[in-house]
C-alpha cells in the first residue's frame, strides 16, 4: 500500500509538473531562441560585409569606428537599465539557477536580446550561446509566474529553460541535458535530469519545426544544420596515441593560462580600473574590435578575429586555409580580445569564443604534427579534438565536452571516442592538479562579489518541521534545490519512523530538519525554506545562532 501511495505522489508531484512545466518552457524557449539566433546570424553577416567594404574605403572605416563607439554607448544605457546582462550569459544563468544571484526575468530577457544583437553587429568576439542560456533562464523565470506554478519549482523550471536555450543555440540536445547536471548544478539528480530532458526535447522540437519552415521558404540554407559543418574522416590508430597525449598536455597548459588571465583581467577591472566609468570601458572594447576588423593584408582578414568564431573553427579544419603565421596571430588576438570583452562587461557569451581558442591551438599543433609525420586526414580531427578538450579543461566539464564533440559535427567515427577521452582526461587531470579555478566559476565569483559588495552575510542555524503536503515530502535530500549556501545538518524522524527502500534518505512529513545557511538576506532565505518545507506554525529556533 505504501509503494502504491508513493507512486501516486511521485506521479502527481514530480512527473506531471516536470512534463507540463518542462514542455511549456521548452516550447517557448525553442521558439524565442530560434528567432534570436536567426537575427544574430543575420546581423553578424551584415557586419562582416560592412567591415569588408571598410577595409577598402578609408571613409567607411572612419564611420565604422564612430559607429562602434555609438553602439557602445547604447549598450551601456541598456546595461544601466538591466545590469544583469553584463558579462557572460552562462555564469550569470548558473548563479541564478544555484540561487546565488538574483535577476528580473522580463527586464533581463529584453535587455539580453537587444544588447547581444548590438555586440554581434559591432563584431565583438562573443557568441550567442551564452545569451541563449540566460534568455532561456529568463523565459523559465516568466513561466514560474503562471498561476498553477509553485514557487518551489522556480529554479527547476529555469534550469529547464537554460538547458533548452543551450541545446537550441548549439544544436546539441544531449549536451544541453548534461549542462544541467555537470555544469549548472554540478550534481546528478533524477528531478533535474527529467526537467532538463523535458525542456530540451520540446525546445529542440520547436526549433526544428521553425527551421524546417524557414528552410522551406528559402530563409535557411541548411536543415538540419550541425553547429560545425565539418566532416571528420580520419581515424586514429594505437600508433597515433602520442598525438592525443601531447595534445592533452598542451591544451591543459593553455586552458590554465587562459583561466588565470581572465581572473587577472577581472581583478584589474575591479581594482586598478574601478574608477573608469562603464561607458568608457565599453567604448574602448568596441573601438578595439572595430580597428581589428579593419585590418587586412595578404591572406589575413581581420574579420576572422571577430564574432563568436564558429565560422573560423570550420575554416581551421582545412590545413591549407591559413599559414602558421596567420593562425598564430589569430590565436594571440582572440586570446586577449575575448578576455578583454568579457571582463569589460560587454553582453555576449564566451562558449564558442572559448572553443575557437582551442581550435586555433589545435590548428597550430596539427601543423606541427603533420611535420612530424601525422597522417593528413587526421588534421581536422586534431583541431576539433583540441577544441573539445579545451572546453573540458577550462570549464571542468569533461563529460559535456566529450558528448559535445559527437553532436557538433556532421560525421564522427565512434572509434575515435577513445582518443577523445584520452585528450580530455589528460587536459582535465592537469588542470585539476594545478588547482586553477574553472572559467565559469571565476566569472560567477566576480558577478557575486559585484552583487553583494558592501553587504555582510550571516551564518545561521534553522529548524523546520516538514509540513503535510510540503514540496520536499517524498523527495531525497539531493533532489531538493535548497537556498544557496545551505546544508542539511540533521533530519530527525517524526512520529512515524521510515526506512527508505533505496537506502537514500527521503524527507517525510513530520520530520524535523536542521539546516545551516550562510545568507545575505535572512528573510528571503526563510521564505524560500517555507516554500520547500512548509510554513511553520511556530518558531523552533528561538534566538538565531550566529557564527
TANORKA-V522172 format. One record per run of one state. SS is the DSSP state (h for helix, s for strand, l for the rest). FROM is the first residue (numbers start at 1). TO is the last residue. Records with the same first field share a line. If there is no record, write none. Layout:
SS->FROM-TO  FROM-TO
This chain:
l->1-1  56-57  82-82  86-88  98-104  123-126  144-150  171-172  185-189  217-230  232-237  271-277  295-295  298-299  306-309  317-323  345-348  350-350  372-375  396-397  408-410  412-413  435-438  453-457  466-475  480-485  493-505  507-511  520-521  534-545  547-547
h->2-55  58-81  83-85  89-97  105-122  128-143  151-170  173-184  190-216  238-270  278-294  302-305  310-316  324-344  351-371  376-395  398-407  414-434  439-452  477-479  522-533
s->127-127  231-231  296-297  300-301  349-349  411-411  458-465  476-476  486-492  506-506  512-519  546-546
